[in-house]
Amino acid sequence: MRIILAFALCMTASMARADDSVLLYAAGSLRSALTDVARAFKAATGTAVQAKFGPSGLLKDEIAGGAKAEVFASANMEHPQALAAGKRSGPVVLFARNELCALAGLELAVTSESLLDVMLDPNVKLGTSTPRADPSGDYAFALFRKAEALKPGAQAALERKALQLTGGASSATPPPGRLVYSWHLEEGRADMFLAYCTAAREAQKQSPALKVVAVPRALAVGADYGLTVIEGASPAAYRFAMFVLSVEGQGILSGYGFGAPNLPQ
């Protein structure tokens, strides 16, 4: 709550440019949810949001290099905290939560109970995102570290076989209208993908031939999403950040399957 109040104080003190549109940089996993949040914000305030979605690590590097972003919504806390530590942004607020699931074709015999054994199967192509560039990849590799406690040698084996198919600067881009995870699976580049549960469920809706497999508790990895406003941002940018944290904004995120820590319990 103290950090949210700091957002409000920064909004009051901001002397930045006129309110034309808010420049948002956001994790790709937030595309659908924050597009709806931006639409609701415009309806409420008249101010549009111009969004760029992509891997959080790459977006953070762009902002650190001087990109004209005003609000950064990251799929982890580390990247916005790095900007805050470098005096490139203000306070960082936890605004959403996610977790990892496995996405696979219906023909692959895999359940939560057999997930680790199937991932370790040398005949199964395991897709992940790219660590450091995209937090989804970092979370996948955190899952591999947990696997080591269950099966010695599992971490190294999984790290060796993981196909880092998305989230990197040079990763292949799916055709318009196709979701990256279902695209890779349907094209045969992977048999199974470790992805955010929200993204996996969205991919399943687009491709009913896919199934979402819950990660067992012993391997579960949670994802905390951080929000920050970049130094020199407009008052409208602070208002948008506060809207994301509002009951309406949090309700939209919850509707897309994200944990919404600021919703009343």
Phi and psi in degrees as a GROMACS rama.xvg file:
@    title "Ramachandran Plot"
@    xaxis  label "Phi"
@    yaxis  label "Psi"
@TYPE xy
-60.9235  -39.0907  ARG-2
-70.0761  -37.0163  ILE-3
-63.3803  -39.2067  ILE-4
-63.7811  -35.369  LEU-5
-63.3084  -38.1702  ALA-6
-56.5636  -46.6843  PHE-7
-64.1023  -40.2577  ALA-8
-65.2686  -41.3235  LEU-9
-62.7297  -37.8081  CYS-10
-62.57  -42.5791  MET-11
-65.7615  -37.6888  THR-12
-84.8549  -12.2196  ALA-13
-63.0059  136.363  SER-14
-119.758  27.6344  MET-15
-81.2964  -166.694  ALA-16
-65.5372  170.295  ARG-17
-64.1752  157.596  ALA-18
-80.1962  92.1209  ASP-19
-105.1  -63.4691  ASP-20
-145.674  152.619  SER-21
-88.8721  133.787  VAL-22
-97.7742  105.417  LEU-23
-106.089  130.252  LEU-24
-110.253  126.899  TYR-25
-145.802  151.389  ALA-26
-57.227  142.63  ALA-27
-59.0508  -30.0756  GLY-28
-68.0076  -12.5708  SER-29
-97.4353  1.8783  LEU-30
-52.8331  -55.2335  ARG-31
-65.7722  -46.7646  SER-32
-65.4821  -48.3254  ALA-33
-74.7234  -22.3166  LEU-34
-63.3597  -41.1924  THR-35
-70.2511  -37.9955  ASP-36
-61.811  -43.9915  VAL-37
-62.5898  -38.2375  ALA-38
-64.5669  -42.7044  ARG-39
-67.0901  -37.3068  ALA-40
-63.6862  -42.89  PHE-41
-64.6049  -39.945  LYS-42
-62.8834  -34.2888  ALA-43
-82.6542  -30.7916  ALA-44
-120.59  -18.7194  THR-45
84.3714  -1.34001  GLY-46
-99.2392  127.661  THR-47
-82.2123  160.471  ALA-48
-121.058  124.245  VAL-49
-100.971  113.118  GLN-50
-111.055  143.601  ALA-51
-122.414  121.708  LYS-52
-108.626  144.136  PHE-53
177.998  -173.524  GLY-54
-62.7029  131.053  PRO-55
-59.9868  -38.1965  SER-56
-64.9542  -40.3436  GLY-57
-69.3587  -38.4966  LEU-58
-64.7243  -40.7218  LEU-59
-59.2685  -42.9088  LYS-60
-64.0086  -38.0229  ASP-61
-63.3102  -44.3432  GLU-62
-65.0409  -44.1963  ILE-63
-60.4255  -29.1852  ALA-64
-85.5947  2.05002  GLY-65
108.58  9.00897  GLY-66
-59.5519  147.992  ALA-67
-83.9775  63.7632  LYS-68
-97.2678  155.028  ALA-69
-118.085  -37.1633  GLU-70
-126.362  134.716  VAL-71
-120.98  119.971  PHE-72
-113.313  105.97  ALA-73
-104.122  152.755  SER-74
-82.5115  7.4851  ALA-75
-145.847  175.788  ASN-76
-90.5134  -25.9168  MET-77
-61.7147  -45.5914  GLU-78
-67.144  -46.8602  HIS-79
-66.4747  -32.2424  PRO-80
-65.6565  -32.9628  GLN-81
-64.6939  -39.6097  ALA-82
-66.2951  -40.7295  LEU-83
-64.4086  -41.3741  ALA-84
-64.3381  -30.1716  ALA-85
-89.2273  12.3517  GLY-86
62.3514  24.8207  LYS-87
-93.3185  -11.7341  ARG-88
-150.511  173.93  SER-89
-89.8  -153.548  GLY-90
-60.4075  156.576  PRO-91
-110.359  129.669  VAL-92
-118.181  134.075  VAL-93
-71.6054  119.499  LEU-94
-123.756  -10.589  PHE-95
-159.836  158.811  ALA-96
-132.329  153.635  ARG-97
-146.776  -179.145  ASN-98
-154.971  168.905  GLU-99
-88.8032  143.59  LEU-100
-130.618  169.808  CYS-101
-106.564  138.243  ALA-102
-115.695  129.19  LEU-103
-149.113  162.763  ALA-104
-71.8345  152.788  GLY-105
-60.6738  -25.1251  LEU-106
-75.5347  -16.183  GLU-107
-82.7485  120.927  LEU-108
-78.3608  94.1403  ALA-109
-145.486  137.51  VAL-110
-129.467  174.919  THR-111
-57.6314  -40.1333  SER-112
-68.6181  -32.8677  GLU-113
-99.9603  4.42506  SER-114
-55.5385  -47.978  LEU-115
-63.1258  -44.5904  LEU-116
-61.2774  -40.4956  ASP-117
-68.9962  -40.2604  VAL-118
-61.2134  -35.2402  MET-119
-80.097  -14.1633  LEU-120
-60.3275  120.328  ASP-121
-62.3238  -17.6366  PRO-122
-88.0782  -5.95396  ASN-123
-100.151  123.866  VAL-124
-84.7858  118.134  LYS-125
-105.379  117.747  LEU-126
-97.1029  143.231  GLY-127
-140.039  172.301  THR-128
-85.2619  -179  SER-129
-95.6263  114.705  THR-130
-55.6889  151.277  PRO-131
73.5499  -45.2937  ARG-132
-74.64  -35.4364  ALA-133
-136.804  120.982  ASP-134
-55.4554  -27.6816  PRO-135
-56.2363  -38.6766  SER-136
-66.9464  -38.5473  GLY-137
-63.0498  -41.3577  ASP-138
-66.9709  -36.8207  TYR-139
-62.328  -42.7529  ALA-140
-71.1843  -27.1376  PHE-141
-66.339  -36.9739  ALA-142
-62.5388  -40.4379  LEU-143
-60.8165  -38.4214  PHE-144
-64.8306  -37.9926  ARG-145
-65.7893  -34.6591  LYS-146
-62.3342  -28.5605  ALA-147
-60.2335  -35.3409  GLU-148
-69.5827  -23.2171  ALA-149
-90.4065  -37.4767  LEU-150
-140.579  105.055  LYS-151
-54.7319  134.408  PRO-152
93.5356  -11.6581  GLY-153
-65.5902  -39.4358  ALA-154
-59.0699  -51.245  GLN-155
-62.8561  -40.9872  ALA-156
-63.8033  -42.7793  ALA-157
-70.4024  -38.6073  LEU-158
-64.9683  -36.1373  GLU-159
-67.3768  -40.6054  ARG-160
-89.6539  -15.131  LYS-161
-60.3944  127.595  ALA-162
-96.9199  108.537  LEU-163
-83.5385  83.3258  GLN-164
-89.6774  -16.6232  LEU-165
-143.509  167.453  THR-166
87.2049  -7.68091  GLY-167
-95.2749  167.33  GLY-168
-62.1243  -29.9799  ALA-169
-112.56  17.3478  SER-170
-66.1806  147.081  SER-171
-64.8851  143.873  ALA-172
-105.259  132.418  THR-173
-70.4985  160.393  PRO-174
-61.4543  158.231  PRO-175
-53.8722  135.218  PRO-176
86.2666  -7.90589  GLY-177
-99.8664  138.355  ARG-178
-83.6411  140.957  LEU-179
-62.5906  -39.7478  VAL-180
-70.245  -48.4277  TYR-181
-64.6976  -34.0143  SER-182
-60.872  -49.9699  TRP-183
-62.1663  -41.01  HIS-184
-66.9391  -44.1479  LEU-185
-69.714  -27.1848  GLU-186
-83.6668  -4.38347  GLU-187
84.3631  9.25002  GLY-188
-76.4831  -19.4169  ARG-189
-145.763  153.746  ALA-190
-98.1641  -24.2086  ASP-191
-148.321  145.554  MET-192
-129.68  133.568  PHE-193
-88.6599  120.066  LEU-194
-146.993  167.749  ALA-195
-59.861  143.385  TYR-196
-59.6924  -38.4429  CYS-197
-61.2046  -43.0799  THR-198
-70.0725  -37.9845  ALA-199
-63.7588  -42.4555  ALA-200
-67.3744  -36.6479  ARG-201
-65.7084  -40.8364  GLU-202
-64.4506  -37.9975  ALA-203
-64.6734  -36.9334  GLN-204
-63.2923  -38.0078  LYS-205
-74.7256  -31.8898  GLN-206
-130.305  90.2079  SER-207
-60.9116  -13.2179  PRO-208
-77.9217  3.85682  ALA-209
-109.435  155.667  LEU-210
-127.708  152.14  LYS-211
-105.013  128.36  VAL-212
-114.934  123.995  VAL-213
-69.5115  141.557  ALA-214
-79.5812  131.112  VAL-215
-63.0598  154.711  PRO-216
-52.8372  -38.8106  ARG-217
-65.1313  -20.9834  ALA-218
-110.771  -1.07204  LEU-219
-62.9321  138.936  ALA-220
-130.473  122.782  VAL-221
-92.7032  154.636  GLY-222
-124.098  119.357  ALA-223
-98.2578  128.146  ASP-224
-100.547  132.94  TYR-225
-112.948  141.316  GLY-226
-119.118  135.135  LEU-227
-146.459  154.885  THR-228
-107.402  131.116  VAL-229
-75.7853  145.688  ILE-230
-55.7166  137.717  GLU-231
84.1374  7.32189  GLY-232
-69.994  159.186  ALA-233
-74.7228  161.14  SER-234
-55.9631  -34.6587  PRO-235
-62.4214  -33.7892  ALA-236
-64.3436  -41.2198  ALA-237
-66.4877  -38.179  TYR-238
-63.5502  -38.5979  ARG-239
-65.1983  -43.6142  PHE-240
-58.5783  -43.0561  ALA-241
-65.5636  -33.4476  MET-242
-66.6732  -39.4724  PHE-243
-59.0769  -36.0099  VAL-244
-85.2256  -7.79033  LEU-245
-74.8142  168.983  SER-246
-59.1027  -40.2934  VAL-247
-65.8742  -46.8944  GLU-248
-63.6932  -43.7366  GLY-249
-66.4166  -33.6799  GLN-250
-64.6395  -37.8416  GLY-251
-65.6402  -44.8437  ILE-252
-60.1682  -42.822  LEU-253
-62.1616  -36.9216  SER-254
-64.0549  -23.6362  GLY-255
-93.1083  7.38982  TYR-256
95.7478  2.73199  GLY-257
-80.4725  148.482  PHE-258
-69.8998  134.801  GLY-259
-119.013  92.9484  ALA-260
-67.5599  -15.8283  PRO-261
-100.047  5.13895  ASN-262
-75.5078  140.819  LEU-263
-58.964  139.709  PRO-264
